[in-house]
Amino acid sequence: MNWETLADYPALSTRAASLLLDGIRRDPKLVLGLPTGNTPVGMYEGVIAECKREYHCFRDVVAFNLDEYVGIPRDHPGSYYMFMQAHLYSHVDIDDKNTYIPNGRAPDLKVESERYERAIRNAGGLGLTVLGLGSNGHIAFNEPGTPFESRTHVVALSESTRRANAAFFLDQPVPTHAITMGIGTILESRAIVLLASGAKKREAIARLRSGEQSVDFPASALWSHPNVLVLVDEAAARGAGS
Ligand code: GLP
């Protein structure tokens, strides 16, 4: 696992954006795994700014979202579909048919999970996956206790995760379930970049850096992957031995 500590959130975002764009320059048909949450917003802004200059960045790129809530309409302001439209897709030249997100309203979520896995495989597998980090160590929506070999599946969200996302659900309770790529799905990505920013990620970063590998701490599965880069800002790294 490689680590880079950046001075602050803007620097972390700039670095993440350039890694993503370098990946696309090397392989214009890159298959991405993409996160939601507050942390990647700055990265997406950096990507959009750069793509305004070279407006063909995403023409042949394929993107799979890590996760989506179960049971809310696609156009609900809290949906990850809407997040991706607002923060990336509506600003770049990605082809709609190349953007994938689990359908949390599918009549049979098990069939939907299998369909999602198949779509990733048919696209040639994930080339570069960017991850955020839950303060309890979750990656995508894989909460503590998720087996490291898990594939795309439905999860019950922990109370802390539901609370952390409450701001997006002012008109209704935060969904209780989500559909998420599994840890095993993520580990098959050829390269992985994990982003963590701010003091509230400090404990999770310290635990990740300790090298402990346990299903109680989902991000620790990344230790078994040969090509992981962790980008942290100083606020997240402080006290974590950097
Ligand atoms: C949600 C997402 C995760 C994300 C996490 C952290 O739970 N499903 O993919 O990593 O939030 O979010 P933030 O970046 O806002 O701290």
Boltz pocket constraint, residues with backbone or C-beta under 6 A from the ligand:
constraints:
  - pocket:
      binder: B
      contacts: [[A, 35], [A, 36], [A, 37], [A, 38], [A, 39], [A, 40], [A, 66], [A, 67], [A, 131], [A, 132], [A, 133], [A, 134], [A, 135], [A, 138], [A, 139], [A, 140], [A, 141], [A, 161]]
      max_distance: 6.0
